[in-house]
Amino acid sequence: MPMCHTGNPVVFVADGITVHGGGNMRNGAWQNMDSVPDVAIGPEGVLQTRSIRDSVPMGWSCADAFNKTKLPKFVVIDWPDYSIPTNAGKEFWVALVNDLREHDVKTVSCSCAGGHGRTGVQLCILAHLMLDEKQWEDVAGLIDHIRSVYCTHAVETHEQQLYIADVTGLEPGENLFTGVDSHGFGGFAFDDMDYDEHDDEALLEELRKKASEKKKKTKSNMYKGTFQKGMVLLGCPTCDNSDWHESPVEKGSVRCGCGTEMTNIENTLKEPTVKCFECGDEYHPLEMHNGECKYCYMSAIGASASIVSNGKTPKDRKFWCVDTGREWPLACSILDKAGVVVSVTPKKTKKTKKEKTKITDYIGGMKDE
């Protein structure tokens, strides 16, 4: 059984259609395939789509002389991380399989951020609906099969297991997630803790010891940024949203729109994780725009003069911000309304003011007496 995938391995072939699986953060998804697939399926906000910026006056013959860039047909699904699609049920998947067959599709890419949970669900459903010979009797067996041919982390929650059962009409089978919590960031899951029940006490004692040591090492209740002076990068472990905030930030004081507490994720800036389909180099997601790095984007719109340095790590990659008149890390950039790359404005965290007690509060008796 494969431990954890990388790239875009072939998971199965059915009706002449080759189905691949992969994740953006593991050098996978359609933009990292040797040849562009006919169809790319994935969650909204994660599946990298691209629009063509070339534009000429209507009726000009040079419009037909551009080099044609082949792109896959995109199937983008509203699908939160560690969850199930918000509005795609059995009818959608059955119709999708019919479309793949009727439109002469030969290659399909299934992907998400890490290539585990949501990708695993896609692969399970498509395998059951497309393969004639089925080596499983229930969803638990179906998941085990996909894990055996693709990745041991495929499908991450019991909710996803039940969703597969609802779509395929199979019985859920054994709950593969009993007593196991899946935790991760950006699609990485750590749900393969394999231990004997007799070792529970020893494991709990070890966890308590580590928690105690961690508590002793904690000198502050604040998140302090080290990547860019005066700023700290906070992220949501539930939906992968991230924002730059003024540093320091009190722990627990910032929540994502989904309600989850945001935490310091500056450790993700140590190494690039996403490949630019234009230049082929790897960048952090904050340095990307619609599948290409912001350096390639700036070059394409004639703003290459704003590129200061292109190093190997996010710490070394700088650009010149015309708004502030100084250099900034590329990871601390956004696109303004005009499409110009400028520095991000860190968000201010509202601090709770403690009520001050005045001496006059006690004149004539105790306060509130």
C-alpha positions in Angstrom: 0.0 0.0 0.0 1.4 3.4 -0.9 2.1 5.7 2.1 1.5 9.2 0.8 1.3 10.2 -2.8 3.2 12.9 -4.7 2.6 14.2 -8.2 -0.4 13.0 -10.2 -0.5 9.1 -10.1 -2.9 7.3 -12.3 -5.6 5.8 -10.0 -7.7 3.9 -12.5 -8.7 3.7 -16.2 -12.3 3.2 -17.2 -14.1 3.5 -20.6 -10.9 4.8 -22.1 -10.7 7.6 -19.5 -7.5 7.8 -17.4 -8.2 9.3 -14.0 -5.4 11.0 -12.0 -5.3 12.2 -8.4 -3.1 14.8 -6.7 -2.8 17.9 -4.6 -1.4 21.4 -5.1 0.9 21.2 -2.1 2.3 17.8 -3.1 3.4 18.8 -6.6 0.1 17.6 -8.0 -3.1 18.9 -9.7 -3.5 19.5 -13.5 -0.9 22.4 -13.7 1.8 19.9 -12.7 0.9 17.2 -15.2 3.2 16.4 -18.1 0.4 17.0 -20.6 -2.8 19.1 -19.9 -5.7 16.9 -19.0 -9.1 17.2 -20.8 -10.9 17.9 -17.5 -9.8 19.2 -14.1 -12.0 18.7 -11.1 -11.5 20.4 -7.7 -12.8 22.7 -5.0 -13.5 26.4 -5.6 -10.6 28.5 -4.4 -8.2 25.6 -4.7 -8.5 24.5 -8.3 -6.1 26.7 -10.2 -7.9 28.3 -13.2 -6.6 30.8 -15.6 -8.0 33.4 -17.9 -6.3 34.7 -21.0 -5.3 38.4 -20.8 -4.6 38.9 -24.5 -7.0 41.5 -26.0 -7.1 43.2 -29.4 -9.8 45.4 -31.0 -12.8 43.5 -32.4 -12.4 42.5 -36.0 -8.5 42.7 -36.1 -6.9 39.7 -37.9 -4.0 39.5 -35.4 -6.5 38.1 -32.8 -6.2 34.7 -34.6 -2.4 34.8 -34.6 -1.9 34.4 -30.9 -0.3 31.1 -29.7 -3.1 29.0 -28.5 -2.8 27.9 -24.8 -4.6 24.7 -24.1 -6.5 24.6 -20.8 -8.6 21.8 -19.4 -12.3 22.1 -19.0 -12.8 23.1 -15.3 -15.3 21.5 -13.0 -15.2 23.8 -9.9 -17.1 22.6 -6.8 -18.1 24.6 -3.7 -16.4 22.3 -1.2 -14.9 23.4 2.2 -11.7 21.6 3.4 -12.3 18.5 5.6 -16.0 18.6 4.6 -18.3 17.6 1.7 -19.7 19.6 -1.3 -22.3 22.2 -0.3 -24.7 21.6 -3.2 -23.5 18.6 -5.3 -25.3 15.3 -4.6 -25.9 12.0 -6.5 -27.5 13.6 -9.6 -24.5 15.8 -10.1 -21.9 13.0 -10.0 -24.0 10.7 -12.3 -24.5 13.6 -14.8 -20.7 14.3 -14.6 -19.8 10.8 -15.5 -22.2 10.9 -18.4 -20.6 14.1 -19.6 -17.1 12.6 -19.4 -18.2 9.7 -21.6 -20.3 11.8 -24.1 -17.7 14.5 -24.7 -14.9 12.1 -25.6 -12.8 12.9 -22.5 -9.5 10.9 -22.3 -7.8 12.3 -19.1 -9.2 13.7 -15.9 -7.4 15.3 -13.0 -9.0 15.1 -9.5 -7.4 17.4 -7.0 -7.6 19.6 -3.9 -5.0 21.4 -1.7 -3.3 18.3 -0.2 -4.7 15.6 -2.4 -6.2 13.7 0.5 -9.7 14.3 1.8 -11.6 15.9 -1.1 -9.5 14.3 -3.7 -10.1 10.9 -2.1 -13.9 11.5 -2.2 -13.8 12.4 -5.9 -11.8 9.3 -6.7 -14.0 7.0 -4.7 -17.2 8.2 -6.3 -15.8 8.2 -9.9 -14.3 4.7 -9.4 -17.6 3.3 -8.3 -19.6 4.9 -11.0 -17.2 4.2 -13.8 -15.5 0.9 -13.1 -17.3 -2.3 -14.2 -15.4 -4.6 -11.9 -15.9 -3.5 -8.3 -13.6 -5.1 -5.6 -15.7 -3.7 -2.7 -19.1 -4.3 -1.1 -19.4 -1.1 0.9 -17.9 2.4 1.2 -15.3 1.2 3.8 -14.0 -1.3 1.2 -14.2 1.3 -1.5 -12.0 3.7 0.5 -9.6 0.9 1.3 -9.3 0.2 -2.4 -8.5 3.8 -3.3 -6.0 4.0 -0.5 -4.3 0.9 -1.7 -3.9 2.2 -5.3 -3.4 5.9 -4.6 -2.7 7.2 -1.0 -3.2 5.9 2.5 -4.6 9.3 3.5 -7.4 9.3 0.9 -10.7 10.5 2.5 -10.3 12.1 5.9 -13.6 12.2 7.8 -16.6 10.1 8.7 -18.8 12.8 7.2 -17.0 12.2 3.8 -17.5 8.4 4.2 -21.2 8.9 4.7 -21.4 11.3 1.7 -19.8 8.7 -0.6 -22.4 6.2 0.7 -25.2 8.7 -0.2 -23.9 9.3 -3.7 -23.0 5.7 -4.6 -25.9 3.9 -2.8 -23.5 1.7 -1.0 -23.7 0.9 2.7 -21.2 2.9 4.7 -19.6 -0.2 6.2 -17.2 0.0 9.1 -16.5 3.6 10.4 -12.9 4.1 9.4 -12.6 7.1 11.7 -13.8 5.9 15.1 -11.5 7.3 17.8 -9.4 9.0 15.2 -9.2 12.8 14.8 -7.9 14.3 11.6 -5.9 17.5 12.1 -4.0 19.4 9.5 -3.4 22.7 7.6 -3.6 23.2 3.9 -4.8 19.7 3.2 -2.2 17.7 5.2 -3.8 15.1 7.5 -2.3 13.1 10.3 -4.9 10.4 10.8 -2.9 7.2 10.7 -2.0 6.9 14.4 -1.6 3.1 14.7 -1.3 1.9 18.3 -2.5 -1.0 20.4 -5.3 -0.2 22.9 -3.1 -1.4 25.8 -0.7 1.4 25.0 -3.4 4.1 25.6 -2.2 5.1 29.0 1.4 5.4 27.9 0.4 7.5 24.9 -1.7 9.8 27.1 1.1 10.3 29.5 3.5 11.1 26.7 1.0 13.7 25.3 0.6 15.2 28.7 4.3 15.5 29.1 4.7 17.2 25.7 1.9 19.6 26.5 3.5 20.5 29.8 6.9 21.1 28.2 5.3 23.2 25.5 3.5 25.3 28.2 6.8 25.9 30.0 8.4 27.1 26.7 5.5 29.6 26.1 6.8 32.9 27.3 4.0 35.0 25.8 0.3 34.9 25.0 1.0 36.8 21.8 1.6 35.9 18.2 4.7 37.8 17.0 5.8 38.0 13.4 9.3 37.3 12.3 9.0 37.3 8.5 8.2 41.0 8.0 8.7 43.7 10.7 5.5 44.8 12.3 3.4 42.0 10.7 2.3 38.5 11.4 0.6 36.0 9.1 -2.5 34.3 10.6 -4.3 31.4 9.0 -7.5 29.4 9.4 -7.0 25.6 9.8 -10.6 25.0 8.6 -10.9 26.9 5.3 -7.3 27.9 4.6 -8.0 31.6 4.6 -5.0 33.8 5.6 -4.4 37.5 6.4 -1.5 39.7 7.5 -2.1 41.4 10.8 -0.3 44.0 12.8 2.2 42.3 15.1 1.9 41.4 17.9 -1.6 39.8 18.1 -3.1 38.3 21.2 -3.7 34.6 20.8 -7.4 33.7 20.4 -8.4 37.3 19.5 -8.8 36.8 15.8 -11.4 34.5 14.2 -12.0 33.6 10.6 -15.3 34.3 8.8 -16.1 30.6 9.4 -15.8 31.1 13.1 -12.5 29.2 13.6 -9.7 30.7 15.6 -6.8 31.9 13.4 -3.3 31.0 14.4 0.3 32.0 13.4 1.2 30.2 10.1 4.4 31.9 9.3 6.1 28.5 9.3 4.5 27.8 5.9 6.7 30.6 4.5 9.9 28.6 5.0 9.5 26.6 1.8 7.7 27.2 -1.5 5.0 24.7 -2.2 3.2 25.6 -5.5 4.7 25.4 -9.0 4.1 28.3 -11.4 2.8 26.9 -14.7 4.5 29.8 -16.6 8.1 29.6 -15.4 8.1 26.3 -13.6 9.6 27.6 -10.3 8.0 26.9 -6.9 6.4 29.6 -4.8 4.3 30.1 -1.7 0.5 30.4 -2.4 0.6 34.1 -1.3 3.1 34.7 -4.1 0.7 33.3 -6.8 -2.1 34.7 -8.9 -4.4 32.5 -10.9 -1.8 29.7 -11.2 1.2 31.8 -12.0 3.7 33.6 -9.8 3.3 37.3 -9.4 6.7 37.8 -11.0 5.5 36.2 -14.3 2.3 38.2 -13.9 4.2 41.5 -13.5 6.3 40.6 -16.6 3.2 39.9 -18.6 1.6 43.3 -17.8 4.8 45.2 -18.5 5.7 45.8 -14.8 8.9 43.8 -14.7 10.7 46.9 -13.4 9.0 46.4 -10.1 10.9 43.1 -9.6 13.7 43.7 -7.2 15.1 40.2 -6.5 14.0 36.7 -7.3 15.6 34.4 -4.7 15.0 30.7 -3.8 12.8 31.4 -0.7 9.9 33.8 0.1 12.3 35.7 2.4 14.6 36.5 -0.5 11.9 37.5 -3.1 11.3 41.2 -3.2 9.3 43.7 -5.3 9.0 47.5 -5.4 5.7 48.8 -4.2 4.7 52.0 -6.0 2.2 52.9 -3.3 4.6 52.9 -0.4 7.8 53.6 -2.3 9.8 50.8 -0.8 10.7 47.1 -1.2 8.5 44.4 0.2 8.5 40.6 0.2 6.4 39.2 -2.7 4.4 37.2 -0.1 3.2 40.5 1.4 1.6 41.6 -1.8 -1.9 41.9 -3.3 -3.4 43.1 -6.6 -5.2 46.4 -6.4 -8.3 47.2 -8.4 -6.2 48.2 -11.4 -4.4 44.8 -11.4 -1.1 46.4 -10.0 0.9 44.4 -7.5 1.2 46.5 -4.3 2.0 45.8 -0.6 -0.7 44.4 1.6 -2.0 46.6 4.5 -2.0 44.5 7.7 -5.2 44.3 9.5 -5.5 45.9 12.9 -6.8 43.8 15.8 -9.2 45.4 18.1 -7.9 45.3 21.7 -10.3 44.9 24.6 -10.0 47.9 26.9 -10.1 47.1 30.5 -12.3 49.3 32.6 -10.3 51.6 34.7 -11.3 52.2 38.3 -11.3 55.9 39.4 -10.9 57.1 43.0 -14.2 59.0 42.6 -16.0 55.6 42.1 -15.5 55.0 45.8 -16.5 58.4 47.2 -19.4 58.0 49.4 -19.1 54.2 49.7 -17.8 51.1 48.0 -18.1 50.8 44.2 -21.5 49.5 43.0 -22.6 49.3 46.6 
